[in-house]
Amino acid sequence: CATSHAMFSRFVLRSAFMAPLMSLAFAPGALRSLSRPQWRQLAAMPTDEEGWRVILSPMQFAVLREKGTEPPGYSERTPGELEYELKEKHGTKYPDSGAYECAACSAPLYYARTKFNSACGWPAFFDGIPGAIKEVPDADGRRIEIVCSNCGGHLGHVFKGEGFPTPTNERHCVNGISIRYNPEGEHPEEVKSVKGFTD
């Protein structure tokens, strides 16, 4: 997620279907093709990319399946998106309970209290739920991609050793469109937020 806006633009140009996306998928309310109950009713995950195209919005598909990157600050500034809605509905981007789920398959990925303010422009977490996140080194060896262990959806990248005062000294830099908040998600009491980094 340290990818610049310019890199995102190059990704857009590489994707044949992304021209209409700029007028459609970035429109408020156009980025969530199914409600939570509909997602819960899915009996099985798609077996090919065409199946994912049916389920995901164009923007979700571009990020989750084609490893794109939303622009920095997009999740917080855009009505209907993760951090914007967190502030609207909960008064904070850092709720103290619940969990974040994969927007593609609904698998729980992060406990709410692992989210912290890294000032990077994307949602940040210091650790994933055990077994929920898979790390995959980029082909050039410069970064480590993180994907949903359940469906393989692209989440973002993990950066280690940056000096944040978290239990792991890691920053999972996640595209907001790749996840959604479930206020009823399980959250172990022993998992604590990072004081001073949830404002």
Secondary structure, 3 states (H helix, E strand, C coil): CCCCHHHHHHHHHHCCCHHHHHHHCCCCCCCCCCCHHHHHCCCCCCCCHHHHHHHCCHHHHHHHCCCCCCCCCHHHHCCCCHHHHHHHHHCCCCCCCCEEEECCCCCEEEEHHHEECCCCCCCEECCCCCCCEEEEECCCCCCEEEEECCCCCEEEEEEECCCCCCCCCEEEEECHHHEEEECCCCCCCCCCCCCCCCC
